[in-house]
Amino acid sequence: MKKLALLIVTVFASLVVRAQYSKEFITGEGSKSYYVGSLKAINDVNNYDKLKIDILGGAWYSSNIGEVSFYVASRDALKINKTVSATGNGGMFTVKIYQNGTALDVYVVTTQNWVAFAVKSCKLGESNSITEYR
């Protein structure tokens, strides 16, 4: 009975952890861009937006795996911080931001060929509301 309960908990936990990453990609040749969210423009005085982007994965094989996180804010100036908990995949991803009217669209860009990864992003905005992008 204990083994059955342990099996059920293990399967449930693995499904829950996988479900937290809402976008999964496998790239081929060339650089690819993926939309992960928007922020208010830099000159907006009501700008409290912050975007967190988590990327799990790396190279097609097991040589470069781990997690990379980007933290993006646009109040007064555009600021991007990057943290890497990985074995070499920190350089496989970059963030690009494009002006779109009064908003800034944020994209994750792969810098190498044949990358397998999952992305989740969420934005802390006005009134401390949280928006998860899927």
Secondary structure, 3 states (H helix, E strand, C coil): CHHHHHHHHHHHHHHHHHHCCCEEEECCCCCCEEEEEEEECCCCCCCCCEEEEEEEEEECCCCCEEEEEEEEECCCCCEEEEEEEECCHHHHEEEEEEEECCEEEEEEEECCCCEEEEEEEEEECHHHCEEEEC
